[in-house]
Amino acid sequence: MQTELFQQEDEDSPIFSVTQVTKEVKKCVETNFRQVWIRGEVSNLRAHSSGHFYFILKDSKAQLKAVLFRGDAMGLAYLPKEGDECLAFGDITIYEPRGEYQIRVRHLMQDGLGSLRARFEKLKENLLQEGLFDEARKKSLPPLPTKIGIITSSTGAALQDFLSILKRRNWGGKLHLFHSSVQGKDAPPSLIKAVQQASTFSELELLVITRGGGSLEDLWAFNDEQVVRTVADCNIPTISAIGHQTDFVLTDFVADLRAETPSGAAEWISSQFLSHQEFIQEMTIRLEEAPHSILSKYKDQLELLQVRLERSSPIAQIEKHHQFLDEWDNRLRTTLRHRTERIADKLQSLEHRLTNCSLQSSLQKGFSFFKDKDGKILSSSKMLLPGSHVQATFKDGTKGLKVEN
């Protein structure tokens, strides 16, 4: 709805509607306070049945309303808890129906990780602007890798998970392990060395960099700038499979494929193998069945020609005409039967009509008639002469009567 701006007749100051003021404030706030980090304590937390979170961020002197929508909350490793000190990242917005300003939270973490997260976001933005994450520079993964290198700790759970998936799904390729530290200050140079060493193996078709889940500090080696650049420059197609589904590190963005977990990377590799294996098995079955299919096809054609030949023989033609004659005989018999039935019905109807119109039928209805001595029916009262004798006929017999007057 559009609102008009009215001016008082005796003043120059404009009069704004509430909606106009709110919209102007909304425009000013949301333009100048985008993508901000705010530190505060979670208070008045309310988790709605829709999956959204509503709460207040406060410090000793002020408070700010906050909303974390379900779609953003699903991707977080940490969800707000009453009384927690946390860092919220998002946009300051104006909720117009109540004229309240709030932060629309897009990312949330417990306080203490702020500096690492800030370093992560800054380096991520720099590498993004540099074009290191562009899809155009990424290499295509081989459709059926059979010689794979894996960079991880030889004693870590990630390697065991990776191997168990390949073993369970009967993967038939060759795996080269490049041991590396995956946590701590020694991890970045160890990872760089492992990637460089793997790059010298010309027979490798795919390189997997992996480790299990952990905190932001545990995974920090995979956010090291030199590690990220080394992975980006690797001449072998790479898969980054670090942590859990909700964990993101910078090697995920420069690798040619991100797998959510070490098991996920193994499943992708073995799925390609199983897919080709099924294709080969299917083609083998087809080749084995091809002679039988061809013979079966020719057999069906011969049977069809035999049937057509039998239908064209003189005996078949005679039998066809016999059937035709039988069919017409049945039709004629049926027609004659129907005509006979109709004639019988008509004769019965006429009989009923004649019976209803007969003299005997009239007597049965209570009528009677008179005859003179000569047996002539008297049809008029004038024919009844005084002193004459007449015969009256009823339904149950006749009586002689004498006319008195």
C-alpha positions as CSV (number, residue, x, y, z in Angstrom):
1,M,0.0,0.0,0.0
2,Q,1.4,3.4,-0.9
3,T,1.2,6.2,1.7
4,E,1.1,9.9,0.8
5,L,3.1,12.6,2.5
6,F,1.0,15.4,3.9
7,Q,2.2,18.8,4.9
8,Q,0.5,21.0,7.5
9,E,-0.8,24.2,6.1
10,D,0.9,26.4,8.7
11,E,4.2,24.5,8.9
12,D,7.0,23.3,6.5
13,S,7.8,20.1,8.5
14,P,6.6,16.9,6.7
15,I,4.4,14.4,8.4
16,F,5.5,10.8,8.1
17,S,3.4,7.7,8.6
18,V,4.7,5.0,11.0
19,T,5.2,2.7,8.0
20,Q,7.3,5.4,6.3
21,V,9.5,6.0,9.2
22,T,10.0,2.3,9.8
23,K,10.9,1.7,6.2
24,E,13.5,4.5,6.2
25,V,15.0,3.2,9.5
26,K,15.0,-0.4,8.1
27,K,16.8,0.8,4.9
28,C,19.4,2.7,6.9
29,V,20.1,-0.1,9.4
30,E,20.2,-3.0,7.0
31,T,22.5,-1.1,4.6
32,N,25.1,-0.3,7.3
33,F,25.0,-3.4,9.5
34,R,25.4,-6.3,7.2
35,Q,27.5,-9.4,8.1
36,V,28.5,-8.3,11.6
37,W,29.9,-10.4,14.5
38,I,28.3,-9.8,17.9
39,R,29.4,-11.2,21.3
40,G,26.8,-11.6,24.0
41,E,25.1,-13.9,26.5
42,V,22.1,-16.0,25.3
43,S,19.0,-15.2,27.3
44,N,15.2,-15.9,27.1
45,L,15.9,-18.7,24.6
46,R,12.8,-20.1,22.9
47,A,13.0,-23.0,20.5
48,H,9.8,-22.9,18.3
49,S,8.2,-26.1,17.0
50,S,9.0,-24.9,13.5
51,G,12.7,-25.3,14.2
52,H,13.4,-21.6,14.6
53,F,15.3,-20.2,17.6
54,Y,14.4,-16.9,19.2
55,F,16.6,-15.4,22.0
56,I,18.3,-12.3,23.3
57,L,22.0,-11.4,23.2
58,K,22.9,-9.3,26.1
59,D,25.8,-7.8,28.0
60,S,26.0,-5.7,31.2
61,K,24.5,-2.6,29.5
62,A,22.2,-3.6,26.6
63,Q,20.4,-6.4,24.9
64,L,19.6,-7.3,21.3
65,K,16.9,-9.6,20.0
66,A,18.1,-12.5,17.8
67,V,16.5,-15.0,15.5
68,L,18.1,-18.2,14.1
69,F,16.0,-19.7,11.4
70,R,15.7,-23.5,10.9
71,G,17.6,-23.6,7.6
72,D,20.7,-21.9,9.2
73,A,20.4,-23.9,12.4
74,M,20.6,-27.2,10.5
75,G,24.1,-26.5,9.3
76,L,25.5,-25.5,12.7
77,A,27.6,-27.7,15.0
78,Y,26.6,-25.6,18.0
79,L,23.1,-24.5,18.9
80,P,22.3,-21.7,21.4
81,K,21.9,-22.7,25.1
82,E,20.5,-20.5,27.9
83,G,23.3,-18.5,29.6
84,D,26.0,-19.4,27.0
85,E,28.5,-16.7,26.0
86,C,28.6,-16.9,22.2
87,L,29.5,-15.1,19.0
88,A,26.8,-14.5,16.5
89,F,27.3,-13.7,12.8
90,G,24.6,-12.2,10.7
91,D,22.7,-9.1,9.5
92,I,20.9,-6.5,11.6
93,T,17.3,-6.2,10.4
94,I,14.1,-4.4,11.3
95,Y,11.0,-6.4,12.1
96,E,8.5,-3.9,10.7
97,P,5.2,-5.2,12.4
98,R,6.7,-4.4,15.8
99,G,9.2,-1.8,14.9
100,E,12.0,-3.8,16.5
101,Y,15.6,-4.3,15.4
102,Q,17.2,-7.7,15.7
103,I,20.1,-9.8,14.3
104,R,19.2,-12.4,11.8
105,V,21.8,-15.0,12.9
106,R,23.4,-17.0,10.1
107,H,26.3,-18.6,12.1
108,L,26.8,-19.1,15.8
109,M,29.7,-20.3,17.9
110,Q,30.6,-20.4,21.6
111,D,32.9,-17.5,22.6
112,G,36.6,-18.5,22.6
113,L,36.7,-19.5,18.9
114,G,36.2,-16.0,17.7
115,S,39.7,-15.3,16.7
116,L,40.1,-18.5,14.8
117,R,36.8,-18.0,13.0
118,A,37.8,-14.5,12.1
119,R,41.1,-15.7,10.6
120,F,39.2,-18.5,8.8
121,E,36.7,-16.0,7.3
122,K,39.4,-13.5,6.3
123,L,41.6,-16.1,4.6
124,K,38.6,-17.6,2.9
125,E,37.5,-14.3,1.5
126,N,41.1,-13.5,0.2
127,L,41.3,-16.9,-1.5
128,L,37.9,-16.5,-2.9
129,Q,38.7,-13.1,-4.4
130,E,41.9,-14.6,-5.8
131,G,39.8,-17.2,-7.7
132,L,41.2,-20.2,-5.9
133,F,37.7,-21.7,-5.3
134,D,36.5,-21.2,-8.9
135,E,34.9,-24.3,-10.4
136,A,36.5,-23.6,-13.7
137,R,40.0,-24.4,-12.3
138,K,39.0,-27.7,-10.8
139,K,39.9,-31.0,-12.4
140,S,37.5,-33.7,-13.4
141,L,37.6,-36.9,-11.3
142,P,38.4,-40.2,-13.0
143,P,35.3,-42.2,-13.6
144,L,36.9,-45.5,-12.4
145,P,40.0,-44.8,-10.2
146,T,41.9,-47.9,-9.4
147,K,45.2,-46.4,-8.2
148,I,44.5,-44.0,-5.3
149,G,46.7,-42.1,-2.8
150,I,45.4,-41.3,0.7
151,I,47.0,-38.6,2.9
152,T,46.1,-39.1,6.6
153,S,47.5,-40.4,9.9
154,S,48.4,-44.1,9.7
155,T,47.0,-44.5,13.2
156,G,43.8,-42.5,12.9
157,A,40.2,-43.7,12.8
158,A,39.7,-42.0,9.5
159,L,42.0,-44.5,7.7
160,Q,40.2,-47.5,9.3
161,D,36.8,-46.2,8.3
162,F,38.0,-45.6,4.8
163,L,39.5,-49.0,4.4
164,S,36.5,-50.8,6.0
165,I,34.2,-49.3,3.4
166,L,36.4,-50.3,0.5
167,K,36.8,-53.8,1.9
168,R,33.1,-54.3,2.5
169,R,32.2,-53.2,-1.0
170,N,35.0,-55.4,-2.6
171,W,36.9,-52.5,-4.2
172,G,39.5,-54.0,-6.4
173,G,42.0,-51.1,-6.8
174,K,45.5,-50.3,-5.4
175,L,45.9,-47.9,-2.4
176,H,49.0,-45.9,-1.5
177,L,49.2,-44.4,2.0
178,F,51.1,-41.2,2.6
179,H,51.4,-40.8,6.3
180,S,51.0,-37.3,7.8
181,S,50.2,-35.6,11.0
182,V,46.7,-34.2,10.9
183,Q,46.6,-32.1,14.1
184,G,48.9,-29.7,15.9
185,K,51.7,-27.4,14.8
186,D,53.6,-30.1,12.9
187,A,50.6,-31.0,10.8
188,P,50.8,-28.2,8.1
189,P,54.4,-29.0,7.0
190,S,53.7,-32.7,7.2
191,L,50.6,-32.3,5.0
192,I,52.5,-30.2,2.5
193,K,55.3,-32.8,2.3
194,A,52.8,-35.6,1.8
195,V,50.9,-33.8,-1.0
196,Q,54.2,-33.0,-2.8
197,Q,55.4,-36.6,-2.4
198,A,52.1,-37.9,-3.8
199,S,52.4,-35.6,-6.8
200,T,55.6,-37.4,-7.8
201,F,53.7,-40.7,-8.3
202,S,52.7,-40.5,-11.9
203,E,50.6,-43.7,-11.6
204,L,48.1,-42.1,-9.1
205,E,44.7,-41.3,-10.5
206,L,43.1,-39.8,-7.4
207,L,44.3,-38.3,-4.1
208,V,42.2,-38.3,-1.0
209,I,43.1,-36.0,1.9
210,T,41.2,-37.1,5.1
211,R,40.9,-37.1,8.8
212,G,38.1,-37.6,11.4
213,G,36.0,-35.0,13.1
214,G,37.0,-32.5,15.8
215,S,36.9,-29.0,17.0
216,L,37.8,-26.0,15.0
217,E,41.3,-26.1,16.6
218,D,41.7,-29.8,15.8
219,L,41.0,-29.2,12.1
220,W,43.0,-26.0,11.8
221,A,45.9,-27.5,9.9
222,F,43.5,-27.9,6.9
223,N,42.9,-24.1,7.0
224,D,46.6,-23.3,6.8
225,E,47.2,-21.0,3.8
226,Q,50.2,-22.9,2.5
227,V,48.5,-26.3,2.9
228,V,45.5,-24.9,1.0
229,R,47.7,-23.5,-1.8
230,T,49.6,-26.8,-2.1
231,V,46.4,-28.8,-2.5
232,A,45.1,-26.3,-5.1
233,D,48.4,-26.7,-7.1
234,C,48.3,-30.5,-6.9
235,N,48.5,-32.1,-10.4
236,I,46.3,-35.1,-9.3
237,P,42.5,-34.8,-8.9
238,T,41.8,-34.5,-5.2
239,I,39.0,-35.3,-2.7
240,S,38.9,-33.4,0.7
241,A,37.2,-35.5,3.3
242,I,37.7,-33.7,6.6
243,G,35.7,-34.1,9.8
244,H,31.9,-34.6,9.9
245,Q,29.1,-33.3,7.7
246,T,28.9,-30.0,9.5
247,D,32.7,-29.4,9.4
248,F,34.1,-27.1,6.7
249,V,37.8,-26.4,6.1
250,L,39.5,-24.4,3.4
251,T,40.8,-27.5,1.6
252,D,37.2,-28.4,0.9
253,F,36.9,-25.4,-1.3
254,V,40.0,-25.9,-3.3
255,A,39.7,-29.7,-3.7
256,D,38.1,-31.0,-6.8
257,L,35.4,-32.8,-4.7
258,R,34.4,-32.4,-1.0
259,A,33.2,-35.5,0.8
260,E,31.3,-35.0,4.0
261,T,33.3,-37.7,5.9
262,P,36.1,-40.2,5.2
263,S,33.5,-42.9,4.8
264,G,31.7,-40.7,2.3
265,A,34.9,-40.5,0.2
266,A,35.3,-44.3,0.3
267,E,31.7,-44.7,-0.7
268,W,32.1,-42.4,-3.7
269,I,35.1,-44.3,-4.9
270,S,33.6,-47.8,-4.4
271,S,30.3,-46.7,-5.9
272,Q,32.1,-45.9,-9.2
273,F,33.8,-49.3,-9.0
274,L,30.5,-51.1,-8.3
275,S,28.7,-49.2,-11.0
276,H,31.3,-50.3,-13.6
277,Q,31.4,-53.8,-12.2
278,E,27.6,-54.1,-12.6
279,F,27.9,-52.8,-16.1
280,I,30.5,-55.4,-17.0
281,Q,28.4,-58.2,-15.4
282,E,25.4,-57.0,-17.4
283,M,27.3,-56.9,-20.7
284,T,28.7,-60.4,-19.9
285,I,25.2,-61.7,-19.3
286,R,24.0,-60.1,-22.5
287,L,26.8,-61.7,-24.6
288,E,26.1,-65.1,-23.0
289,E,22.4,-64.7,-23.7
290,A,22.8,-63.3,-27.2
291,P,22.9,-66.7,-29.1
292,H,19.9,-67.9,-27.2
293,S,18.0,-64.7,-27.9
294,I,18.8,-64.9,-31.6
295,L,17.7,-68.5,-31.9
296,S,14.6,-67.8,-29.9
297,K,13.8,-64.9,-32.3
298,Y,14.2,-67.1,-35.4
299,K,12.1,-69.9,-33.7
300,D,9.3,-67.4,-33.1
301,Q,9.4,-66.3,-36.7
302,L,9.3,-69.9,-38.0
303,E,6.3,-70.6,-35.7
304,L,4.6,-67.5,-37.0
305,L,5.2,-68.5,-40.7
306,Q,3.9,-72.0,-39.9
307,V,0.7,-70.6,-38.4
308,R,0.2,-68.3,-41.4
309,L,0.8,-71.3,-43.8
310,E,-1.8,-73.4,-41.9
311,R,-4.3,-70.6,-42.1
312,S,-3.8,-70.3,-45.9
313,S,-4.3,-74.1,-46.7
314,P,-7.4,-75.4,-48.6
315,I,-8.6,-77.3,-45.5
316,A,-8.3,-74.1,-43.4
317,Q,-10.3,-72.2,-46.0
318,I,-13.0,-74.8,-46.1
319,E,-13.2,-74.9,-42.3
320,K,-13.5,-71.1,-42.4
321,H,-16.5,-71.3,-44.8
322,H,-18.0,-74.1,-42.7
323,Q,-17.8,-71.8,-39.7
324,F,-19.3,-69.0,-41.8
325,L,-22.3,-71.2,-42.8
326,D,-22.8,-72.4,-39.3
327,E,-22.9,-68.8,-38.1
328,W,-25.5,-67.8,-40.7
329,D,-27.6,-70.9,-39.9
330,N,-27.6,-69.9,-36.2
331,R,-28.6,-66.4,-37.2
332,L,-31.5,-67.6,-39.3
333,R,-32.7,-70.0,-36.6
334,T,-32.6,-67.2,-34.1
335,T,-34.4,-64.8,-36.4
336,L,-37.2,-67.4,-37.1
337,R,-37.6,-68.1,-33.4
338,H,-37.9,-64.5,-32.6
339,R,-40.5,-64.0,-35.4
340,T,-42.5,-67.0,-34.3
341,E,-42.5,-65.7,-30.7
342,R,-43.7,-62.3,-31.8
343,I,-46.6,-63.9,-33.9
344,A,-47.6,-66.1,-31.0
345,D,-47.7,-63.0,-28.7
346,K,-49.8,-61.1,-31.2
347,L,-52.3,-64.0,-31.6
348,Q,-52.6,-64.3,-27.9
349,S,-53.3,-60.6,-27.6
350,L,-56.0,-60.8,-30.3
351,E,-57.5,-63.8,-28.5
352,H,-57.7,-61.9,-25.3
353,R,-59.4,-59.0,-27.1
354,L,-62.0,-61.3,-28.8
355,T,-62.7,-63.0,-25.5
356,N,-63.2,-59.7,-23.7
357,C,-65.7,-58.6,-26.4
358,S,-67.7,-61.9,-26.5
359,L,-71.3,-62.3,-25.2
360,Q,-70.2,-64.8,-22.6
361,S,-67.7,-62.2,-21.3
362,S,-70.5,-59.7,-20.9
363,L,-72.7,-62.2,-19.0
364,Q,-69.7,-62.8,-16.7
365,K,-69.7,-59.1,-16.0
366,G,-73.3,-59.1,-14.8
367,F,-75.2,-58.4,-18.0
368,S,-78.1,-60.5,-19.5
369,F,-80.1,-60.6,-22.7
370,F,-83.6,-61.6,-23.8
371,K,-84.9,-63.7,-26.7
372,D,-88.5,-64.0,-28.1
373,K,-90.2,-67.3,-28.7
374,D,-88.5,-67.6,-32.1
375,G,-85.0,-67.2,-30.5
376,K,-84.5,-63.7,-31.7
377,I,-82.5,-61.4,-29.4
378,L,-84.6,-58.4,-28.3
379,S,-82.6,-55.3,-28.7
380,S,-85.2,-52.7,-27.7
381,S,-87.8,-52.3,-24.9
382,K,-90.5,-51.7,-27.6
383,M,-90.2,-55.3,-28.7
384,L,-91.5,-56.5,-25.3
385,L,-95.3,-56.9,-26.0
386,P,-97.6,-57.4,-23.0
387,G,-98.6,-61.0,-22.5
388,S,-95.7,-62.3,-24.6
389,H,-93.3,-64.9,-23.3
390,V,-89.5,-64.3,-23.4
391,Q,-86.4,-66.2,-22.4
392,A,-83.8,-64.3,-20.2
393,T,-80.2,-65.5,-20.3
394,F,-77.8,-64.9,-17.3
395,K,-74.3,-66.1,-16.6
396,D,-75.6,-69.1,-14.7
397,G,-78.5,-70.1,-16.9
398,T,-81.8,-69.1,-18.6
399,K,-85.3,-68.4,-17.3
400,G,-88.7,-68.1,-19.0
401,L,-90.5,-64.8,-18.3
402,K,-93.9,-63.3,-19.2
403,V,-94.3,-59.7,-20.0
404,E,-97.1,-58.2,-17.9
405,N,-97.2,-54.6,-19.1
